[in-house]
Amino acid sequence: MSRFIDPIFAVGVGLSAAYLRIQREEREKYPEQDASATALWEKGVRMTKSYFGREEEN
């Protein structure tokens, strides 16, 4: 049983650690911007779209 749960637990811990670090760094760099999970997700989506050349036309 632990053979299946351990990798899931490791991925969960890794993702949460990465999220907390990114959130802390964004809060330090840009204190005026929102650093919630939703705001970070939207920022990541915008950055990915601009990186691949699919910017939204407003």
N, C-alpha and C positions, 0 to 999 in steps of 0.2 A: 504494500500500500504506500509506504513512504517513497518508493521508487517513482511514483507518479506525482505525489504531493510536493516533494522537495524541489523539482524544477519549477513548478508553478509558484511556489513560495519564493524561490530565488528571483524569478522574473518580477514578481510583485514588489519585492524589496528593492530591486534594482531600478524599476520604474519610479517608485515613490522617492527614492534617493535622488534620482536625476531631476524629477519634477521640483523637489524642494531646493536643490542647488540652483536650477535655472530661475526659479521664482526669487530666491534671495539675491542672485546676481542682477536680475532685471530691476528689482526694487532698489538696489544700491546705485545702479547706473542711471535709472530714470525714475526718480522718486515721485514725479508728478503723474506718471502713467499708472494705470490699473495693472496689478500683477496677479489677478485672480486666474484660476485655471481656464476660464472661458476666454479671457483677454489674451492669455498666452497662446491658447489654441488658435484663435483668430489671427494673431500675429504670425504664427508659424505657417498657417495656410496662405496668408498674403505673401510672405517671404518665399514660400515654395513656388507659388504661381509666378511671381516676378522672376525667380531664378530660371524657370523653364520657359519664360517668355510668354506667359498667358495672363498678362495683367488684365484686370477688369477695367472696362471702359465706363467711366461715370458720366 
